[in-house]
Amino acid sequence: MNNSEDFYIRLEEQLSNTSKWPNKYRFKFILKSNEKDIQELKSIFNDINGALFSLRKSSNNKFTSVSINAVMKNPISIINKYKLASKIEGIISL
């Protein structure tokens, strides 16, 4: 099993033990400041009604921090979003 799978297993346990579901969750990502990648990230959350996006560019405009607040059904739904986002080149999940 690779490190990312270990991470997801621990995250699922932690979320299951600390929250009741459905519940609000805040995703945080950093990615290059290009519109294509930002739109790709936003499209991952298209199926979630009421997802709120907050974007903040770095001082040199090379990177954008994206926070997404959304009501998620369960820990697995959160992990699935992280896995989809991880396919964006250079993205950092916080």
MOPAC internal coordinates of N, CA, C and O (Angstrom, degrees):
PM7 1SCF
backbone

  N    0.0000 0     0.00 0     0.00 0    0    0    0
  C    1.4535 1     0.00 0     0.00 0    1    0    0
  C    1.5308 1   108.14 1     0.00 0    2    1    0
  O    1.2310 1   120.05 1   -43.48 1    3    2    1
  N    1.3307 1   117.51 1   136.52 1    3    2    1
  C    1.4568 1   119.44 1  -177.79 1    5    3    2
  C    1.5344 1   111.01 1   -87.66 1    6    5    3
  O    1.2310 1   121.51 1    -8.40 1    7    6    5
  N    1.3199 1   114.71 1   171.60 1    7    6    5
  C    1.4700 1   120.51 1  -175.69 1    9    7    6
  C    1.5207 1   113.18 1   -60.89 1   10    9    7
  O    1.2310 1   120.22 1   142.25 1   11   10    9
  N    1.3341 1   117.19 1   -37.75 1   11   10    9
  C    1.4653 1   118.07 1  -178.52 1   13   11   10
  C    1.5272 1   110.91 1   -67.39 1   14   13   11
  O    1.2310 1   119.88 1   143.88 1   15   14   13
  N    1.3327 1   117.84 1   -36.12 1   15   14   13
  C    1.4643 1   119.46 1   177.15 1   17   15   14
  C    1.5307 1   110.79 1   -66.17 1   18   17   15
  O    1.2310 1   120.38 1   140.49 1   19   18   17
  N    1.3280 1   116.87 1   -39.51 1   19   18   17
  C    1.4692 1   120.62 1   175.11 1   21   19   18
  C    1.5232 1   110.42 1   -59.52 1   22   21   19
  O    1.2310 1   121.21 1   136.47 1   23   22   21
  N    1.3288 1   115.29 1   -43.53 1   23   22   21
  C    1.4653 1   120.20 1   178.97 1   25   23   22
  C    1.5261 1   110.42 1   -59.49 1   26   25   23
  O    1.2310 1   120.13 1   133.24 1   27   26   25
  N    1.3303 1   117.35 1   -46.76 1   27   26   25
  C    1.4664 1   120.68 1  -177.82 1   29   27   26
  C    1.5236 1   111.69 1   -65.10 1   30   29   27
  O    1.2310 1   120.18 1   143.08 1   31   30   29
  N    1.3173 1   117.27 1   -36.92 1   31   30   29
  C    1.4682 1   120.36 1   177.75 1   33   31   30
  C    1.5279 1   110.25 1   -63.73 1   34   33   31
  O    1.2310 1   120.68 1   134.25 1   35   34   33
  N    1.3415 1   116.30 1   -45.75 1   35   34   33
  C    1.4733 1   120.38 1   178.48 1   37   35   34
  C    1.5268 1   111.14 1   -63.87 1   38   37   35
  O    1.2310 1   120.51 1   138.81 1   39   38   37
  N    1.3377 1   116.63 1   -41.19 1   39   38   37
  C    1.4653 1   120.37 1   179.62 1   41   39   38
  C    1.5263 1   110.37 1   -62.60 1   42   41   39
  O    1.2310 1   120.05 1   135.90 1   43   42   41
  N    1.3201 1   117.51 1   -44.10 1   43   42   41
  C    1.4645 1   120.38 1   179.15 1   45   43   42
  C    1.5279 1   111.08 1   -60.52 1   46   45   43
  O    1.2310 1   120.50 1   135.43 1   47   46   45
  N    1.3236 1   116.64 1   -44.57 1   47   46   45
  C    1.4731 1   120.36 1   177.96 1   49   47   46
  C    1.5216 1   111.22 1   -60.12 1   50   49   47
  O    1.2310 1   121.03 1   131.94 1   51   50   49
  N    1.3207 1   115.64 1   -48.06 1   51   50   49
  C    1.4598 1   120.65 1  -177.71 1   53   51   50
  C    1.5277 1   111.18 1   -61.97 1   54   53   51
  O    1.2310 1   120.35 1   134.45 1   55   54   53
  N    1.3295 1   116.93 1   -45.55 1   55   54   53
  C    1.4647 1   120.03 1   179.99 1   57   55   54
  C    1.5229 1   111.42 1   -66.09 1   58   57   55
  O    1.2310 1   120.35 1   141.83 1   59   58   57
  N    1.3194 1   116.94 1   -38.17 1   59   58   57
  C    1.4672 1   120.66 1   179.74 1   61   59   58
  C    1.5221 1   111.34 1   -65.43 1   62   61   59
  O    1.2310 1   120.79 1   143.88 1   63   62   61
  N    1.3331 1   116.10 1   -36.12 1   63   62   61
  C    1.4608 1   120.88 1  -175.79 1   65   63   62
  C    1.5218 1   114.14 1   -84.62 1   66   65   63
  O    1.2310 1   119.74 1   163.99 1   67   66   65
  N    1.3219 1   118.10 1   -16.01 1   67   66   65
  C    1.4650 1   119.46 1  -173.58 1   69   67   66
  C    1.5266 1   114.50 1  -112.48 1   70   69   67
  O    1.2310 1   120.07 1   171.73 1   71   70   69
  N    1.3142 1   117.47 1    -8.27 1   71   70   69
  C    1.4709 1   119.04 1  -175.73 1   73   71   70
  C    1.5161 1   111.06 1  -142.09 1   74   73   71
  O    1.2310 1   121.56 1   -24.78 1   75   74   73
  N    1.3118 1   114.61 1   155.22 1   75   74   73
  C    1.4670 1   121.25 1   170.79 1   77   75   74
  C    1.5282 1   106.81 1   -97.95 1   78   77   75
  O    1.2310 1   120.73 1   -34.11 1   79   78   77
  N    1.3154 1   116.21 1   145.89 1   79   78   77
  C    1.4678 1   120.73 1  -174.30 1   81   79   78
  C    1.5069 1   111.94 1  -118.66 1   82   81   79
  O    1.2310 1   119.56 1   -34.58 1   83   82   81
  N    1.3402 1   118.45 1   145.42 1   83   82   81
  C    1.4647 1   129.06 1     1.74 1   85   83   82
  C    1.5373 1   111.73 1   -69.21 1   86   85   83
  O    1.2310 1   121.28 1   -23.67 1   87   86   85
  N    1.3505 1   115.15 1   156.33 1   87   86   85
  C    1.4560 1   121.09 1  -177.42 1   89   87   86
  C    1.5238 1   109.65 1  -155.54 1   90   89   87
  O    1.2310 1   121.21 1   -19.40 1   91   90   89
  N    1.3371 1   115.30 1   160.60 1   91   90   89
  C    1.4638 1   120.59 1   175.77 1   93   91   90
  C    1.5237 1   109.17 1   -72.37 1   94   93   91
  O    1.2310 1   121.44 1   -36.25 1   95   94   93
  N    1.3416 1   114.86 1   143.75 1   95   94   93
  C    1.4585 1   120.10 1   178.13 1   97   95   94
  C    1.5269 1   107.81 1  -143.24 1   98   97   95
  O    1.2310 1   120.71 1   -37.78 1   99   98   97
  N    1.3256 1   116.26 1   142.22 1   99   98   97
  C    1.4691 1   120.89 1   177.52 1  101   99   98
  C    1.5273 1   109.14 1  -110.63 1  102  101   99
  O    1.2310 1   121.66 1   -61.51 1  103  102  101
  N    1.3197 1   114.42 1   118.49 1  103  102  101
  C    1.4620 1   122.12 1   173.04 1  105  103  102
  C    1.5224 1   107.59 1   -91.52 1  106  105  103
  O    1.2310 1   120.49 1   -36.81 1  107  106  105
  N    1.3342 1   116.68 1   143.19 1  107  106  105
  C    1.4546 1   120.63 1   175.19 1  109  107  106
  C    1.5271 1   108.56 1  -133.91 1  110  109  107
  O    1.2310 1   121.69 1   -48.02 1  111  110  109
  N    1.3258 1   114.38 1   131.98 1  111  110  109
  C    1.4575 1   121.30 1  -179.25 1  113  111  110
  C    1.5248 1   109.31 1  -136.93 1  114  113  111
  O    1.2310 1   121.26 1   -25.88 1  115  114  113
  N    1.3305 1   115.20 1   154.12 1  115  114  113
  C    1.4599 1   121.74 1   169.38 1  117  115  114
  C    1.5203 1   106.24 1  -125.97 1  118  117  115
  O    1.2310 1   121.05 1   -47.43 1  119  118  117
  N    1.3404 1   115.59 1   132.57 1  119  118  117
  C    1.4506 1   119.46 1   178.51 1  121  119  118
  C    1.5121 1   109.97 1  -147.91 1  122  121  119
  O    1.2310 1   120.80 1   -12.01 1  123  122  121
  N    1.3209 1   116.08 1   167.99 1  123  122  121
  C    1.4554 1   120.78 1   178.59 1  125  123  122
  C    1.5241 1   108.87 1   -61.29 1  126  125  123
  O    1.2310 1   121.51 1   -34.18 1  127  126  125
  N    1.3375 1   114.71 1   145.82 1  127  126  125
  C    1.4687 1   120.34 1  -177.56 1  129  127  126
  C    1.5194 1   111.07 1   -80.42 1  130  129  127
  O    1.2310 1   120.40 1  -115.74 1  131  130  129
  N    1.3176 1   116.84 1    64.26 1  131  130  129
  C    1.4632 1   117.76 1   170.87 1  133  131  130
  C    1.5285 1   108.14 1  -123.40 1  134  133  131
  O    1.2310 1   121.94 1   -38.69 1  135  134  133
  N    1.3070 1   113.88 1   141.31 1  135  134  133
  C    1.4692 1   120.84 1  -171.44 1  137  135  134
  C    1.5246 1   112.47 1   -60.11 1  138  137  135
  O    1.2310 1   120.31 1   145.59 1  139  138  137
  N    1.3342 1   117.00 1   -34.41 1  139  138  137
  C    1.4685 1   120.53 1  -178.63 1  141  139  138
  C    1.5299 1   110.53 1   -60.89 1  142  141  139
  O    1.2310 1   120.13 1   131.52 1  143  142  141
  N    1.3347 1   117.35 1   -48.48 1  143  142  141
  C    1.4643 1   120.63 1  -178.95 1  145  143  142
  C    1.5241 1   111.44 1   -67.07 1  146  145  143
  O    1.2310 1   120.19 1   140.57 1  147  146  145
  N    1.3199 1   117.24 1   -39.43 1  147  146  145
  C    1.4678 1   120.71 1   179.74 1  149  147  146
  C    1.5349 1   109.89 1   -64.40 1  150  149  147
  O    1.2310 1   120.37 1   137.11 1  151  150  149
  N    1.3252 1   116.89 1   -42.89 1  151  150  149
  C    1.4635 1   120.23 1   178.79 1  153  151  150
  C    1.5246 1   111.17 1   -66.97 1  154  153  151
  O    1.2310 1   120.32 1   144.26 1  155  154  153
  N    1.3300 1   116.99 1   -35.74 1  155  154  153
  C    1.4674 1   120.02 1   177.39 1  157  155  154
  C    1.5295 1   110.25 1   -63.73 1  158  157  155
  O    1.2310 1   120.65 1   137.68 1  159  158  157
  N    1.3376 1   116.37 1   -42.32 1  159  158  157
  C    1.4680 1   120.06 1   177.52 1  161  159  158
  C    1.5247 1   110.40 1   -63.18 1  162  161  159
  O    1.2310 1   120.07 1   134.05 1  163  162  161
  N    1.3217 1   117.47 1   -45.95 1  163  162  161
  C    1.4700 1   120.36 1   179.40 1  165  163  162
  C    1.5233 1   111.49 1   -59.99 1  166  165  163
  O    1.2310 1   120.45 1   142.45 1  167  166  165
  N    1.3245 1   116.75 1   -37.55 1  167  166  165
  C    1.4705 1   120.09 1  -177.34 1  169  167  166
  C    1.5288 1   111.82 1   -65.11 1  170  169  167
  O    1.2310 1   120.05 1   153.56 1  171  170  169
  N    1.3226 1   117.51 1   -26.44 1  171  170  169
  C    1.4672 1   121.38 1   178.24 1  173  171  170
  C    1.5278 1   110.64 1   -63.08 1  174  173  171
  O    1.2310 1   120.75 1   152.73 1  175  174  173
  N    1.3353 1   116.16 1   -27.27 1  175  174  173
  C    1.4652 1   121.07 1  -176.36 1  177  175  174
  C    1.5308 1   112.38 1  -104.15 1  178  177  175
  O    1.2310 1   119.95 1  -168.92 1  179  178  177
  N    1.3397 1   117.71 1    11.08 1  179  178  177
  C    1.4690 1   121.87 1  -179.56 1  181  179  178
  C    1.5214 1   113.18 1   -58.38 1  182  181  179
  O    1.2310 1   120.15 1   151.85 1  183  182  181
  N    1.3239 1   117.33 1   -28.15 1  183  182  181
  C    1.4645 1   120.95 1  -175.16 1  185  183  182
  C    1.5282 1   112.69 1   -84.03 1  186  185  183
  O    1.2310 1   119.90 1  -179.82 1  187  186  185
  N    1.3318 1   117.80 1     0.18 1  187  186  185
  C    1.4586 1   120.73 1  -177.43 1  189  187  186
  C    1.5283 1   109.18 1  -107.61 1  190  189  187
  O    1.2310 1   121.12 1   -70.29 1  191  190  189
  N    1.3274 1   115.46 1   109.71 1  191  190  189
  C    1.4670 1   119.94 1   178.64 1  193  191  190
  C    1.5167 1   109.83 1   -64.99 1  194  193  191
  O    1.2310 1   120.71 1   -46.11 1  195  194  193
  N    1.3248 1   116.25 1   133.89 1  195  194  193
  C    1.4536 1   120.79 1   175.02 1  197  195  194
  C    1.5176 1   115.38 1    81.17 1  198  197  195
  O    1.2310 1   119.54 1  -170.61 1  199  198  197
  N    1.3368 1   118.48 1     9.39 1  199  198  197
  C    1.4651 1   120.10 1   176.70 1  201  199  198
  C    1.5297 1   108.37 1   -64.57 1  202  201  199
  O    1.2310 1   120.51 1   -51.13 1  203  202  201
  N    1.3284 1   116.63 1   128.87 1  203  202  201
  C    1.4559 1   122.06 1  -178.22 1  205  203  202
  C    1.5217 1   109.77 1  -106.06 1  206  205  203
  O    1.2310 1   120.78 1   -52.50 1  207  206  205
  N    1.3305 1   116.11 1   127.50 1  207  206  205
  C    1.4516 1   122.32 1  -178.51 1  209  207  206
  C    1.5202 1   110.17 1  -106.79 1  210  209  207
  O    1.2310 1   121.09 1   -42.62 1  211  210  209
  N    1.3186 1   115.53 1   137.38 1  211  210  209
  C    1.4542 1   122.21 1   174.37 1  213  211  210
  C    1.5183 1   107.58 1  -129.12 1  214  213  211
  O    1.2310 1   120.37 1   -57.84 1  215  214  213
  N    1.3386 1   116.89 1   122.16 1  215  214  213
  C    1.4585 1   121.50 1  -178.44 1  217  215  214
  C    1.5227 1   109.74 1  -115.48 1  218  217  215
  O    1.2310 1   121.38 1   -40.92 1  219  218  217
  N    1.3300 1   114.97 1   139.08 1  219  218  217
  C    1.4592 1   120.32 1   178.35 1  221  219  218
  C    1.5226 1   108.12 1  -141.38 1  222  221  219
  O    1.2310 1   120.75 1   -57.41 1  223  222  221
  N    1.3315 1   116.18 1   122.59 1  223  222  221
  C    1.4643 1   120.53 1  -179.79 1  225  223  222
  C    1.5143 1   110.65 1   -84.24 1  226  225  223
  O    1.2310 1   121.04 1   -30.44 1  227  226  225
  N    1.3340 1   115.62 1   149.56 1  227  226  225
  C    1.4625 1   120.91 1   176.18 1  229  227  226
  C    1.5342 1   108.60 1   -69.38 1  230  229  227
  O    1.2310 1   120.50 1   -12.71 1  231  230  229
  N    1.3226 1   116.64 1   167.29 1  231  230  229
  C    1.4629 1   120.87 1  -176.25 1  233  231  230
  C    1.5326 1   112.21 1   -60.77 1  234  233  231
  O    1.2310 1   120.03 1   149.66 1  235  234  233
  N    1.3264 1   117.55 1   -30.34 1  235  234  233
  C    1.4646 1   119.68 1   178.94 1  237  235  234
  C    1.5404 1   112.47 1   -97.65 1  238  237  235
  O    1.2310 1   120.69 1  -174.24 1  239  238  237
  N    1.3249 1   116.28 1     5.76 1  239  238  237
  C    1.4730 1   123.48 1   178.03 1  241  239  238
  C    1.5273 1   114.45 1    65.04 1  242  241  239
  O    1.2310 1   119.36 1  -168.13 1  243  242  241
  N    1.3332 1   118.83 1    11.87 1  243  242  241
  C    1.4618 1   120.53 1   179.78 1  245  243  242
  C    1.5255 1   112.25 1   -79.03 1  246  245  243
  O    1.2310 1   120.81 1   151.04 1  247  246  245
  N    1.3246 1   116.06 1   -28.96 1  247  246  245
  C    1.4616 1   120.75 1  -176.74 1  249  247  246
  C    1.5204 1   110.97 1  -127.61 1  250  249  247
  O    1.2310 1   121.21 1   -24.86 1  251  250  249
  N    1.3219 1   115.28 1   155.14 1  251  250  249
  C    1.4593 1   121.48 1   176.97 1  253  251  250
  C    1.5216 1   108.37 1  -127.58 1  254  253  251
  O    1.2310 1   121.30 1   -47.87 1  255  254  253
  N    1.3214 1   115.12 1   132.13 1  255  254  253
  C    1.4576 1   121.91 1   173.54 1  257  255  254
  C    1.5198 1   106.82 1   -93.29 1  258  257  255
  O    1.2310 1   120.79 1   -50.86 1  259  258  257
  N    1.3223 1   116.10 1   129.14 1  259  258  257
  C    1.4640 1   121.27 1  -179.00 1  261  259  258
  C    1.5260 1   108.62 1  -121.67 1  262  261  259
  O    1.2310 1   121.03 1   -57.86 1  263  262  261
  N    1.3341 1   115.64 1   122.14 1  263  262  261
  C    1.4664 1   121.55 1   172.77 1  265  263  262
  C    1.5210 1   107.10 1  -109.04 1  266  265  263
  O    1.2310 1   121.15 1   -41.92 1  267  266  265
  N    1.3132 1   115.41 1   138.08 1  267  266  265
  C    1.4648 1   120.88 1   179.29 1  269  267  266
  C    1.5166 1   107.70 1  -130.09 1  270  269  267
  O    1.2310 1   120.79 1   -61.27 1  271  270  269
  N    1.3203 1   116.10 1   118.73 1  271  270  269
  C    1.4607 1   121.67 1   175.84 1  273  271  270
  C    1.5203 1   107.64 1  -102.21 1  274  273  271
  O    1.2310 1   121.28 1   -53.50 1  275  274  273
  N    1.3313 1   115.15 1   126.50 1  275  274  273
  C    1.4604 1   119.45 1  -177.14 1  277  275  274
  C    1.5206 1   110.06 1  -151.71 1  278  277  275
  O    1.2310 1   121.21 1   -29.31 1  279  278  277
  N    1.3247 1   115.29 1   150.69 1  279  278  277
  C    1.4616 1   120.09 1   172.14 1  281  279  278
  C    1.5237 1   106.61 1   -84.80 1  282  281  279
  O    1.2310 1   121.40 1   -59.13 1  283  282  281
  N    1.3283 1   114.93 1   120.87 1  283  282  281
  C    1.4584 1   120.87 1  -177.14 1  285  283  282
  C    1.5276 1   109.55 1  -109.89 1  286  285  283
  O    1.2310 1   120.81 1   -32.74 1  287  286  285
  N    1.3308 1   116.06 1   147.26 1  287  286  285
  C    1.4683 1   121.39 1  -175.28 1  289  287  286
  C    1.5253 1   112.70 1   -71.78 1  290  289  287
  O    1.2310 1   120.70 1   140.12 1  291  290  289
  N    1.3400 1   116.26 1   -39.88 1  291  290  289
  C    1.4620 1   120.80 1  -174.77 1  293  291  290
  C    1.5252 1   109.65 1  -166.14 1  294  293  291
  O    1.2310 1   119.92 1    -9.77 1  295  294  293
  N    1.3296 1   117.76 1   170.23 1  295  294  293
  C    1.4697 1   120.11 1  -179.89 1  297  295  294
  C    1.5339 1   114.18 1   -58.09 1  298  297  295
  O    1.2310 1   120.22 1   144.40 1  299  298  297
  N    1.3248 1   117.19 1   -35.60 1  299  298  297
  C    1.4728 1   119.95 1   179.90 1  301  299  298
  C    1.5272 1   110.66 1   -62.78 1  302  301  299
  O    1.2310 1   119.77 1   142.17 1  303  302  301
  N    1.3279 1   118.04 1   -37.83 1  303  302  301
  C    1.4655 1   120.39 1   179.40 1  305  303  302
  C    1.5304 1   110.49 1   -64.96 1  306  305  303
  O    1.2310 1   120.05 1   146.48 1  307  306  305
  N    1.3189 1   117.51 1   -33.52 1  307  306  305
  C    1.4670 1   121.84 1   177.15 1  309  307  306
  C    1.5262 1   109.85 1   -68.11 1  310  309  307
  O    1.2310 1   120.55 1   132.53 1  311  310  309
  N    1.3054 1   116.54 1   -47.47 1  311  310  309
  C    1.4644 1   121.40 1  -179.24 1  313  311  310
  C    1.5248 1   110.66 1   -61.99 1  314  313  311
  O    1.2310 1   120.21 1   140.82 1  315  314  313
  N    1.3301 1   117.20 1   -39.18 1  315  314  313
  C    1.4693 1   120.07 1   178.08 1  317  315  314
  C    1.5246 1   111.32 1   -60.93 1  318  317  315
  O    1.2310 1   120.08 1   141.08 1  319  318  317
  N    1.3236 1   117.45 1   -38.92 1  319  318  317
  C    1.4777 1   120.92 1   178.22 1  321  319  318
  C    1.5267 1   110.25 1   -66.10 1  322  321  319
  O    1.2310 1   120.08 1   137.13 1  323  322  321
  N    1.3412 1   117.46 1   -42.87 1  323  322  321
  C    1.4610 1   120.22 1   177.55 1  325  323  322
  C    1.5296 1   111.24 1   -60.93 1  326  325  323
  O    1.2310 1   120.39 1   139.19 1  327  326  325
  N    1.3244 1   116.85 1   -40.81 1  327  326  325
  C    1.4637 1   120.40 1  -179.82 1  329  327  326
  C    1.5260 1   110.81 1   -65.21 1  330  329  327
  O    1.2310 1   120.25 1   138.30 1  331  330  329
  N    1.3289 1   117.12 1   -41.70 1  331  330  329
  C    1.4677 1   119.94 1   177.54 1  333  331  330
  C    1.5269 1   110.61 1   -64.11 1  334  333  331
  O    1.2310 1   120.28 1   137.10 1  335  334  333
  N    1.3305 1   117.07 1   -42.90 1  335  334  333
  C    1.4599 1   121.09 1  -179.25 1  337  335  334
  C    1.5229 1   111.39 1   -65.15 1  338  337  335
  O    1.2310 1   120.25 1   147.50 1  339  338  337
  N    1.3209 1   117.13 1   -32.50 1  339  338  337
  C    1.4694 1   120.73 1  -177.18 1  341  339  338
  C    1.5294 1   112.30 1   -64.13 1  342  341  339
  O    1.2310 1   120.03 1   165.32 1  343  342  341
  N    1.3259 1   117.55 1   -14.68 1  343  342  341
  C    1.4585 1   120.86 1   178.98 1  345  343  342
  C    1.5355 1   112.41 1   -78.62 1  346  345  343
  O    1.2310 1   120.36 1   168.08 1  347  346  345
  N    1.3318 1   116.92 1   -11.92 1  347  346  345
  C    1.4690 1   121.14 1   177.12 1  349  347  346
  C    1.5196 1   107.71 1   -77.41 1  350  349  347
  O    1.2310 1   120.63 1   -55.18 1  351  350  349
  N    1.3095 1   116.40 1   124.82 1  351  350  349
  C    1.4622 1   120.43 1  -174.76 1  353  351  350
  C    1.5248 1   111.84 1   -60.25 1  354  353  351
  O    1.2310 1   120.99 1   -51.90 1  355  354  353
  N    1.3301 1   115.70 1   128.10 1  355  354  353
  C    1.4523 1   121.57 1   174.50 1  357  355  354
  C    1.5175 1   116.46 1    80.27 1  358  357  355
  O    1.2310 1   119.97 1  -179.04 1  359  358  357
  N    1.3395 1   117.65 1     0.96 1  359  358  357
  C    1.4751 1   120.11 1  -177.89 1  361  359  358
  C    1.5290 1   110.02 1   -69.37 1  362  361  359
  O    1.2310 1   121.18 1   -35.59 1  363  362  361
  N    1.3199 1   115.36 1   144.41 1  363  362  361
  C    1.4554 1   121.93 1   175.37 1  365  363  362
  C    1.5275 1   107.18 1  -117.98 1  366  365  363
  O    1.2310 1   120.50 1   -55.09 1  367  366  365
  N    1.3188 1   116.66 1   124.91 1  367  366  365
  C    1.4709 1   122.19 1   177.11 1  369  367  366
  C    1.5098 1   108.30 1   -96.12 1  370  369  367
  O    1.2310 1   120.54 1   -49.28 1  371  370  369
  N    1.3193 1   116.57 1   130.72 1  371  370  369
  C    1.4694 1   120.65 1   179.30 1  373  371  370
  C    1.5030 1   110.51 1  -109.30 1  374  373  371
  O    1.2310 1   120.10 1   180.00 1  375  374  373

